[in-house]
Amino acid sequence: MQKINYNLKMEEIIKENRKIGKKPKLLMQVCCAPCSTAVIDRIYDDFKIDMFYYNPMIYPESELGKRVDTLRKLKEDLDIESEIIFPENSMADFSEIAEKRKNDHEGGDACYACYKLRLEETAKYARDKGYEYFSTTLSISPYKNSQWLNEIGRDLEKEYGVKYLYSDFKKKNGYKKSIELSKKYELYRQDYCGCVFSFREMEEKHKENKEKNN
């Protein structure tokens, strides 16, 4: 199977919209402020972006608060005309996926289900509120599977009738830029994906590194 260049697909969409002088409304599922930095920098001039913070797997609750506060700080620092939408982030939404994830690893099938959970909620909201596009910042991370994200987005576009903005935001040094911008704006950067299982994996990794250095 030929590998699709999703960054190129995004650029083609942007080019077509520019040609007709269109700046569409886009609902962007955001995972955190640091990942959002380079995404906003890349496409803000071409879309009317609202940020949709739906990440019901975040553990512990104090971590959810940190990430939300950091996203608000970023919006203020950038002084952008974007609304941050906070739907209910209930751990109950993640319970079925959590059962799969406890015996899985990061990047496994449970993560695919977690991507779909977040993107589907975004697609539903985008449809109900009249957005022309929906997408996610997740593809900026080298730890996230861009192929999966775009395949899920494609299928949800067909199901909900809202265009999916194909993307691979890690391209063109997107991830590196997100680190630089996070430093510039002094943003809190987490060191694990978000769920309790990635939290435990992060703690275990820190413990192993500490033992190695002792």
Backbone as JSON, one array per atom type, in Angstrom:
{
  "sequence": "MQKINYNLKMEEIIKENRKIGKKPKLLMQVCCAPCSTAVIDRIYDDFKIDMFYYNPMIYPESELGKRVDTLRKLKEDLDIESEIIFPENSMADFSEIAEKRKNDHEGGDACYACYKLRLEETAKYARDKGYEYFSTTLSISPYKNSQWLNEIGRDLEKEYGVKYLYSDFKKKNGYKKSIELSKKYELYRQDYCGCVFSFREMEEKHKENKEKNN",
  "N": [[0.84, -1.2, 0.0], [0.55, 2.19, -0.87], [2.14, 4.82, 0.83], [0.55, 7.59, 2.25], [1.02, 11.07, 1.91], [0.17, 13.05, 4.28], [0.62, 15.62, 5.11], [1.03, 16.97, 2.72], [-1.5, 16.64, 1.62], [-2.98, 18.27, 3.33], [-1.85, 20.76, 2.7], [-2.72, 21.02, 0.08], [-5.48, 21.28, 0.44], [-5.55, 23.72, 1.83], [-4.48, 25.39, -0.14], [-6.48, 25.29, -2.12], [-8.61, 26.5, -0.76], [-7.55, 29.05, -0.31], [-7.41, 29.94, -2.92], [-10.05, 30.49, -3.57], [-10.56, 32.41, -1.79], [-11.37, 31.69, 0.79], [-11.86, 31.21, 4.28], [-12.23, 28.8, 6.27], [-14.32, 27.58, 9.04], [-12.91, 25.84, 11.67], [-12.84, 23.12, 13.86], [-10.69, 22.2, 16.27], [-9.44, 19.46, 17.84], [-7.67, 19.51, 20.75], [-4.8, 18.31, 22.38], [-3.03, 19.28, 24.25], [-1.48, 22.33, 25.43], [1.32, 22.76, 24.63], [1.57, 21.13, 22.26], [-0.29, 22.42, 20.71], [0.83, 24.85, 20.05], [2.64, 24.99, 17.73], [0.9, 24.06, 15.81], [-1.16, 25.98, 15.71], [0.43, 28.13, 14.95], [1.08, 27.3, 12.41], [-1.35, 27.07, 10.86], [-3.17, 29.08, 11.5], [-3.71, 31.43, 10.02], [-5.18, 30.52, 7.93], [-7.52, 29.31, 8.73], [-10.51, 29.67, 10.71], [-10.12, 29.04, 13.8], [-11.34, 27.08, 16.46], [-10.7, 25.73, 19.67], [-10.98, 22.49, 20.91], [-11.21, 20.96, 23.81], [-11.17, 17.92, 24.54], [-10.4, 15.29, 26.35], [-10.8, 12.76, 27.96], [-9.37, 10.84, 29.35], [-7.38, 11.77, 30.98], [-5.19, 11.62, 33.71], [-3.77, 12.24, 36.94], [-6.73, 13.99, 38.25], [-5.78, 16.49, 38.92], [-3.83, 16.86, 37.02], [-5.3, 17.22, 34.72], [-6.38, 19.73, 35.29], [-4.02, 21.29, 35.26], [-3.25, 21.13, 32.56], [-5.41, 22.28, 31.28], [-5.34, 24.89, 32.34], [-2.89, 25.71, 31.28], [-3.43, 25.74, 28.58], [-5.27, 27.82, 28.45], [-3.58, 29.89, 29.22], [-1.85, 29.95, 27.02], [-3.58, 30.81, 24.97], [-4.11, 33.4, 25.85], [-1.51, 34.49, 25.78], [-0.93, 34.36, 23.05], [-2.92, 35.92, 22.07], [-5.19, 35.4, 20.39], [-8.07, 35.05, 18.22], [-9.76, 32.79, 19.11], [-11.98, 30.4, 20.35], [-11.95, 28.5, 23.34], [-13.2, 25.41, 23.92], [-14.67, 23.52, 26.39], [-15.82, 20.55, 26.77], [-17.6, 18.12, 28.82], [-15.25, 16.22, 30.55], [-15.25, 13.21, 31.24], [-14.09, 10.47, 33.08], [-15.48, 8.15, 32.83], [-16.11, 7.87, 30.18], [-13.84, 6.81, 29.18], [-13.59, 4.33, 30.25], [-14.1, 1.78, 29.04], [-12.07, 1.62, 27.14], [-9.93, 1.73, 28.86], [-9.92, -0.79, 30.0], [-8.88, -2.3, 27.93], [-6.41, -1.1, 27.65], [-4.93, -1.63, 29.93], [-3.52, -3.99, 29.7], [-2.01, -3.5, 27.55], [0.25, -1.56, 25.47], [1.77, 1.72, 25.06], [0.82, 3.11, 22.01], [-0.41, 0.89, 21.09], [-3.37, -1.13, 20.27], [-5.34, -0.13, 21.99], [-4.74, 2.55, 22.12], [-5.43, 3.39, 19.58], [-8.21, 3.17, 19.79], [-8.6, 5.15, 21.68], [-7.81, 7.45, 20.29], [-9.89, 7.46, 18.42], [-12.15, 7.79, 20.05], [-11.81, 10.45, 20.99], [-11.67, 11.93, 18.59], [-14.13, 11.33, 17.44], [-15.98, 12.49, 19.17], [-15.3, 15.12, 18.72], [-15.96, 15.4, 16.0], [-18.75, 15.07, 16.13], [-19.52, 17.31, 17.65], [-18.61, 19.33, 15.96], [-20.27, 18.93, 13.74], [-22.79, 19.45, 14.89], [-22.56, 22.13, 15.59], [-22.03, 23.49, 13.29], [-19.46, 23.68, 12.06], [-17.04, 23.72, 9.42], [-14.83, 22.13, 9.1], [-13.01, 19.58, 10.92], [-10.35, 18.57, 13.11], [-7.22, 17.43, 14.58], [-4.62, 18.05, 16.99], [-2.95, 16.01, 17.57], [-1.24, 14.68, 15.76], [1.16, 15.96, 15.73], [2.92, 14.91, 17.49], [5.71, 12.73, 17.76], [5.17, 10.33, 18.86], [2.68, 9.55, 18.25], [0.43, 7.89, 16.04], [0.17, 8.9, 12.93], [-0.96, 7.88, 10.6], [-3.07, 6.27, 11.53], [-4.64, 8.28, 12.79], [-5.45, 9.91, 10.64], [-6.84, 8.08, 9.05], [-8.95, 7.46, 10.75], [-10.12, 10.0, 10.93], [-10.9, 10.36, 8.25], [-12.89, 8.36, 8.0], [-14.75, 9.25, 9.89], [-15.48, 11.67, 8.77], [-17.06, 10.82, 6.62], [-19.13, 9.65, 8.06], [-20.24, 11.7, 9.68], [-20.48, 13.93, 8.09], [-18.85, 16.21, 8.08], [-16.02, 17.95, 6.99], [-12.8, 16.53, 7.19], [-9.72, 17.77, 8.23], [-6.97, 16.69, 6.86], [-3.74, 15.87, 8.1], [-0.29, 16.06, 9.12], [1.25, 17.11, 11.46], [3.79, 16.97, 12.51], [5.55, 17.11, 10.48], [7.8, 19.23, 8.58], [9.4, 20.06, 10.68], [7.66, 20.35, 12.82], [7.25, 19.29, 15.45], [9.67, 19.92, 16.71], [9.48, 22.69, 16.57], [7.3, 23.11, 18.23], [8.39, 22.57, 20.71], [10.26, 24.62, 20.92], [8.55, 26.88, 20.88], [7.06, 26.39, 23.15], [8.95, 26.77, 25.12], [9.47, 29.47, 24.69], [7.03, 30.67, 25.46], [6.93, 29.81, 28.0], [5.6, 27.43, 28.88], [3.91, 24.83, 30.66], [5.05, 21.58, 30.21], [4.04, 18.38, 29.88], [5.21, 15.03, 30.72], [4.16, 12.64, 29.94], [1.63, 10.77, 28.17], [-1.08, 10.88, 29.14], [-3.12, 9.15, 30.22], [-3.8, 6.89, 33.02], [-2.24, 4.65, 32.72], [-0.13, 5.38, 31.01], [0.93, 7.21, 32.72], [1.88, 5.6, 34.81], [3.79, 4.14, 33.38], [5.53, 6.18, 32.75], [6.43, 6.86, 35.35], [7.75, 4.51, 36.0], [9.77, 4.49, 34.12], [11.2, 6.77, 34.9], [12.08, 5.85, 37.34], [13.76, 3.72, 36.6], [15.72, 5.15, 35.18], [16.78, 6.67, 37.22], [17.9, 4.72, 38.85], [19.87, 3.75, 37.15], [21.58, 5.92, 37.04], [22.58, 6.05, 39.56]],
  "CA": [[0.0, 0.0, 0.0], [1.33, 3.43, -0.97], [2.01, 5.69, 1.99], [-0.03, 8.89, 1.89], [1.64, 12.25, 2.51], [-0.96, 13.81, 4.8], [0.99, 17.03, 5.14], [0.78, 17.47, 1.37], [-2.96, 16.71, 1.46], [-3.41, 19.48, 4.03], [-1.42, 21.92, 1.93], [-3.6, 21.11, -1.1], [-6.76, 21.81, 0.93], [-5.32, 25.13, 2.12], [-4.28, 26.06, -1.43], [-7.79, 25.42, -2.77], [-9.4, 27.5, -0.02], [-6.95, 30.37, -0.58], [-7.73, 30.29, -4.3], [-11.4, 31.05, -3.62], [-10.66, 33.42, -0.73], [-12.17, 31.12, 1.88], [-11.21, 30.9, 5.55], [-13.28, 27.98, 6.9], [-14.36, 27.34, 10.49], [-12.28, 24.56, 11.99], [-12.83, 22.69, 15.25], [-9.45, 21.46, 16.46], [-9.28, 18.75, 19.1], [-6.32, 19.78, 21.24], [-4.38, 17.41, 23.46], [-2.35, 20.08, 25.26], [-1.0, 23.62, 24.91], [2.57, 22.68, 23.87], [1.33, 20.62, 20.91], [-1.12, 23.39, 19.99], [1.61, 26.04, 19.65], [3.11, 24.93, 16.35], [-0.27, 23.86, 14.94], [-1.76, 27.31, 15.54], [1.38, 28.92, 14.16], [1.1, 26.8, 11.03], [-2.58, 27.19, 10.06], [-4.11, 30.08, 12.02], [-4.07, 32.41, 8.99], [-6.01, 29.9, 6.89], [-8.76, 28.78, 9.31], [-11.06, 30.25, 11.93], [-9.93, 27.87, 14.66], [-11.74, 26.96, 17.86], [-10.0, 24.61, 20.28], [-11.9, 21.58, 21.58], [-10.41, 20.2, 24.77], [-11.83, 16.69, 24.97], [-9.38, 14.29, 26.67], [-11.37, 12.22, 29.2], [-8.52, 9.83, 29.99], [-6.3, 12.42, 31.74], [-5.03, 11.18, 35.1], [-4.93, 12.42, 37.82], [-7.57, 15.15, 37.97], [-4.94, 17.69, 39.04], [-3.11, 16.99, 35.75], [-6.28, 17.81, 33.8], [-6.42, 21.15, 35.62], [-2.77, 21.9, 34.79], [-3.25, 21.21, 31.09], [-6.43, 23.26, 30.91], [-4.82, 26.22, 32.68], [-1.8, 26.03, 30.35], [-4.07, 26.07, 27.3], [-5.82, 29.18, 28.62], [-2.43, 30.8, 29.22], [-1.37, 30.06, 25.64], [-4.53, 31.65, 24.23], [-3.86, 34.79, 26.27], [-0.19, 34.91, 25.3], [-0.98, 34.53, 21.6], [-3.96, 36.93, 21.79], [-5.85, 34.95, 19.17], [-9.53, 35.02, 18.24], [-10.18, 31.4, 19.13], [-12.68, 29.99, 21.57], [-11.58, 27.2, 23.9], [-14.44, 24.73, 24.31], [-14.39, 22.46, 27.36], [-16.93, 19.64, 27.04], [-17.35, 17.32, 30.02], [-14.2, 15.21, 30.4], [-15.57, 12.18, 32.24], [-13.3, 9.23, 32.99], [-16.39, 7.06, 32.46], [-16.03, 7.72, 28.72], [-12.6, 6.1, 28.88], [-13.54, 3.08, 31.02], [-14.02, 0.6, 28.17], [-10.72, 1.62, 26.56], [-8.99, 1.46, 29.96], [-9.84, -2.24, 30.15], [-7.97, -2.79, 26.89], [-5.09, -0.48, 27.78], [-4.17, -2.09, 31.1], [-2.64, -5.08, 29.28], [-1.47, -3.06, 26.26], [1.37, -0.62, 25.6], [1.51, 2.95, 24.31], [0.92, 2.87, 20.58], [-1.14, -0.33, 20.77], [-4.76, -1.03, 19.8], [-6.12, 0.7, 22.9], [-4.49, 3.95, 21.74], [-6.28, 3.63, 18.4], [-9.56, 3.39, 20.3], [-8.58, 6.44, 22.37], [-7.84, 8.46, 19.22], [-11.23, 7.48, 17.82], [-13.06, 8.37, 21.04], [-11.65, 11.91, 21.01], [-12.01, 12.49, 17.28], [-15.57, 11.19, 17.17], [-16.67, 13.54, 19.94], [-15.01, 16.37, 18.01], [-16.76, 15.4, 14.77], [-20.16, 15.27, 16.51], [-19.68, 18.71, 18.05], [-18.42, 20.13, 14.74], [-21.51, 18.8, 12.95], [-23.92, 20.1, 15.58], [-22.34, 23.58, 15.7], [-21.86, 24.1, 11.97], [-18.08, 23.85, 11.59], [-16.8, 23.13, 8.09], [-13.76, 21.14, 9.23], [-12.51, 19.21, 12.25], [-9.04, 17.93, 13.04], [-6.6, 17.22, 15.89], [-3.2, 18.39, 17.12], [-2.21, 14.82, 17.99], [-0.24, 14.2, 14.8], [2.44, 16.66, 15.88], [3.79, 14.12, 18.35], [6.35, 11.57, 17.12], [4.7, 9.13, 19.54], [1.3, 9.28, 17.81], [0.36, 7.28, 14.73], [-0.54, 9.81, 12.01], [-1.74, 7.07, 9.66], [-4.32, 5.95, 12.23], [-5.42, 9.49, 13.02], [-6.05, 10.36, 9.38], [-7.82, 7.08, 8.65], [-10.13, 7.67, 11.62], [-10.73, 11.25, 10.48], [-11.55, 10.09, 6.95], [-14.12, 7.58, 8.24], [-15.71, 10.11, 10.61], [-15.97, 12.65, 7.79], [-18.15, 10.17, 5.9], [-20.23, 9.36, 8.99], [-20.87, 12.9, 10.26], [-20.7, 14.97, 7.08], [-17.99, 17.37, 8.3], [-14.73, 17.67, 6.36], [-11.65, 16.31, 8.07], [-8.48, 18.37, 7.75], [-5.86, 15.76, 6.92], [-2.55, 16.57, 8.57], [0.79, 15.39, 9.84], [1.86, 18.35, 11.92], [5.2, 16.8, 12.87], [6.33, 17.45, 9.29], [8.37, 20.58, 8.54], [9.95, 20.34, 12.02], [6.56, 20.8, 13.68], [7.47, 18.91, 16.85], [10.78, 20.75, 17.2], [8.98, 24.06, 16.73], [6.42, 23.14, 19.39], [9.27, 22.63, 21.88], [10.82, 25.99, 20.96], [7.49, 27.82, 21.24], [6.71, 26.12, 24.55], [9.98, 27.46, 25.92], [9.25, 30.9, 24.51], [5.86, 31.09, 26.24], [7.09, 29.24, 29.34], [4.44, 26.56, 29.08], [4.08, 23.53, 31.31], [5.08, 20.47, 29.26], [3.93, 17.09, 30.55], [6.13, 14.02, 30.18], [3.44, 11.4, 29.63], [0.5, 11.02, 27.29], [-2.22, 11.4, 29.9], [-3.91, 8.16, 30.96], [-3.16, 6.33, 34.2], [-1.26, 3.64, 32.3], [1.06, 6.11, 30.55], [1.47, 7.82, 33.94], [2.66, 4.56, 35.5], [4.94, 3.85, 32.52], [6.45, 7.31, 32.93], [7.04, 6.72, 36.66], [8.67, 3.37, 35.94], [10.92, 4.93, 33.33], [11.97, 7.67, 35.76], [12.71, 5.02, 38.37], [14.86, 3.01, 35.94], [16.78, 6.13, 34.88], [17.4, 7.06, 38.5], [18.73, 3.58, 39.28], [21.02, 3.7, 36.24], [22.47, 7.04, 37.34], [23.1, 5.93, 40.93]],
  "C": [[0.88, 1.26, 0.0], [1.07, 4.33, 0.24], [1.54, 7.07, 1.56], [0.71, 10.0, 2.63], [0.51, 13.18, 3.0], [-0.65, 15.3, 4.95], [0.71, 17.68, 3.78], [-0.72, 17.6, 1.12], [-3.51, 17.97, 2.13], [-3.06, 20.73, 3.23], [-2.28, 22.11, 0.67], [-4.96, 21.69, -0.73], [-6.64, 23.31, 1.17], [-5.2, 25.94, 0.81], [-5.62, 26.3, -2.14], [-8.66, 26.47, -2.09], [-8.86, 28.91, -0.24], [-7.37, 30.87, -1.97], [-9.11, 30.94, -4.41], [-11.65, 32.07, -2.49], [-11.46, 32.97, 0.48], [-11.32, 30.85, 3.11], [-12.23, 30.12, 6.4], [-13.18, 27.9, 8.42], [-13.86, 25.93, 10.76], [-12.37, 24.3, 13.5], [-11.65, 21.76, 15.45], [-9.44, 20.79, 17.83], [-7.84, 18.95, 19.55], [-6.01, 18.87, 22.41], [-3.71, 18.17, 24.6], [-1.88, 21.38, 24.61], [0.3, 23.5, 24.12], [2.38, 22.17, 22.45], [0.54, 21.62, 20.07], [-0.3, 24.55, 19.43], [1.95, 26.03, 18.17], [1.97, 24.72, 15.36], [-0.94, 25.2, 14.66], [-0.87, 28.19, 14.67], [1.32, 28.56, 12.68], [-0.16, 27.17, 10.25], [-3.55, 28.29, 10.51], [-4.57, 31.07, 10.94], [-5.04, 31.84, 7.95], [-7.33, 29.33, 7.41], [-9.2, 29.62, 10.49], [-11.12, 29.09, 12.93], [-10.55, 28.06, 16.05], [-11.11, 25.68, 18.4], [-10.94, 23.79, 21.15], [-11.1, 20.68, 22.51], [-11.23, 19.02, 25.29], [-10.78, 15.59, 25.1], [-9.78, 13.61, 27.99], [-10.51, 11.21, 29.93], [-7.47, 10.43, 30.92], [-6.34, 12.02, 33.22], [-3.75, 11.81, 35.66], [-5.7, 13.69, 37.48], [-6.76, 16.45, 38.04], [-4.17, 17.95, 37.75], [-4.03, 17.62, 34.7], [-6.34, 19.32, 34.02], [-5.19, 21.89, 35.12], [-2.81, 22.14, 33.28], [-4.28, 22.24, 30.6], [-5.93, 24.68, 31.17], [-3.72, 26.66, 31.71], [-2.35, 26.4, 28.98], [-4.66, 27.48, 27.34], [-4.7, 30.21, 28.58], [-1.92, 31.03, 27.79], [-2.29, 30.97, 24.83], [-4.31, 33.13, 24.57], [-2.54, 35.31, 25.72], [-0.2, 35.19, 23.8], [-1.96, 35.61, 21.17], [-4.67, 36.61, 20.47], [-7.37, 34.93, 19.35], [-10.01, 33.58, 18.1], [-10.88, 31.12, 20.44], [-12.1, 28.66, 22.03], [-12.85, 26.57, 24.45], [-14.06, 23.56, 25.21], [-15.65, 21.61, 27.56], [-16.62, 18.87, 28.33], [-16.28, 16.27, 29.71], [-14.38, 14.16, 31.5], [-14.75, 10.93, 32.02], [-14.17, 8.05, 32.59], [-16.35, 6.8, 30.96], [-14.85, 6.85, 28.31], [-12.58, 4.69, 29.47], [-13.39, 1.83, 30.16], [-12.62, 0.48, 27.55], [-9.68, 1.28, 27.62], [-8.83, -0.04, 30.18], [-8.89, -2.85, 29.13], [-6.54, -2.32, 27.16], [-4.27, -1.09, 28.91], [-3.22, -3.26, 30.76], [-1.98, -4.77, 27.93], [-0.29, -2.13, 26.52], [1.03, 0.64, 24.81], [1.78, 2.71, 22.83], [0.2, 1.62, 20.13], [-2.59, -0.06, 20.38], [-5.62, -0.13, 20.69], [-5.93, 2.18, 22.58], [-5.29, 4.33, 20.5], [-7.7, 3.96, 18.85], [-9.67, 4.74, 21.01], [-8.58, 7.59, 21.37], [-9.27, 8.61, 18.69], [-12.25, 8.11, 18.77], [-13.01, 9.89, 20.98], [-12.05, 12.56, 19.69], [-13.5, 12.39, 16.99], [-16.38, 12.24, 17.94], [-16.47, 14.9, 19.28], [-15.86, 16.49, 16.75], [-18.24, 15.66, 15.06], [-20.41, 16.74, 16.84], [-19.57, 19.63, 16.83], [-19.68, 20.09, 13.87], [-22.64, 19.61, 13.59], [-23.8, 21.62, 15.61], [-21.98, 24.25, 14.37], [-20.44, 24.41, 11.54], [-17.93, 23.18, 10.23], [-15.75, 22.02, 8.14], [-13.58, 20.77, 10.71], [-11.16, 18.54, 12.06], [-8.5, 17.77, 14.46], [-5.13, 17.64, 15.85], [-2.33, 17.15, 17.35], [-1.08, 14.41, 17.04], [1.09, 14.94, 14.91], [3.44, 15.84, 16.7], [4.41, 12.95, 17.59], [5.9, 10.25, 17.73], [3.28, 8.74, 19.12], [1.31, 8.82, 16.35], [-0.49, 8.14, 13.78], [-1.41, 9.05, 11.01], [-3.1, 6.74, 10.28], [-5.21, 7.18, 12.36], [-6.14, 9.93, 11.75], [-7.06, 9.36, 8.83], [-9.1, 7.22, 9.46], [-10.87, 8.93, 11.17], [-11.49, 11.09, 9.19], [-12.89, 9.38, 7.15], [-15.19, 8.42, 8.94], [-16.28, 11.19, 9.71], [-17.17, 12.08, 7.04], [-19.37, 9.98, 6.8], [-20.98, 10.61, 9.43], [-21.03, 14.06, 9.28], [-19.96, 16.26, 7.32], [-16.62, 17.04, 7.73], [-13.65, 17.5, 7.42], [-10.43, 16.97, 7.45], [-7.36, 17.37, 7.96], [-4.6, 16.52, 7.34], [-1.51, 15.6, 9.1], [1.67, 16.53, 10.34], [3.31, 18.21, 12.37], [6.12, 17.12, 11.68], [6.78, 18.91, 9.35], [8.83, 21.03, 9.94], [8.89, 20.83, 13.0], [6.79, 20.5, 15.15], [8.58, 19.76, 17.47], [10.31, 22.18, 17.46], [8.09, 24.17, 17.96], [7.23, 23.22, 20.69], [9.84, 24.05, 22.04], [9.77, 27.0, 21.41], [7.04, 27.63, 22.69], [7.69, 26.8, 25.5], [9.76, 28.97, 25.88], [8.13, 31.42, 25.41], [5.85, 30.52, 27.65], [5.89, 28.38, 29.72], [4.83, 25.3, 29.85], [4.02, 22.44, 30.25], [5.08, 19.16, 30.04], [4.89, 16.08, 29.94], [5.48, 12.65, 30.06], [2.17, 11.75, 28.88], [-0.71, 11.56, 28.05], [-2.97, 10.37, 30.72], [-3.11, 7.57, 32.12], [-2.06, 5.34, 33.83], [0.03, 4.3, 31.79], [1.73, 6.81, 31.72], [2.37, 6.84, 34.68], [3.92, 4.19, 34.7], [6.0, 4.94, 32.65], [7.16, 7.2, 34.28], [8.08, 5.61, 36.68], [9.94, 3.74, 35.18], [11.82, 5.85, 34.15], [12.75, 6.88, 36.82], [13.92, 4.27, 37.8], [16.05, 3.94, 35.65], [17.54, 6.53, 36.14], [18.34, 5.97, 38.98], [20.0, 3.46, 38.44], [22.07, 4.75, 36.62], [23.07, 6.98, 38.75], [24.28, 4.97, 41.0]]
}
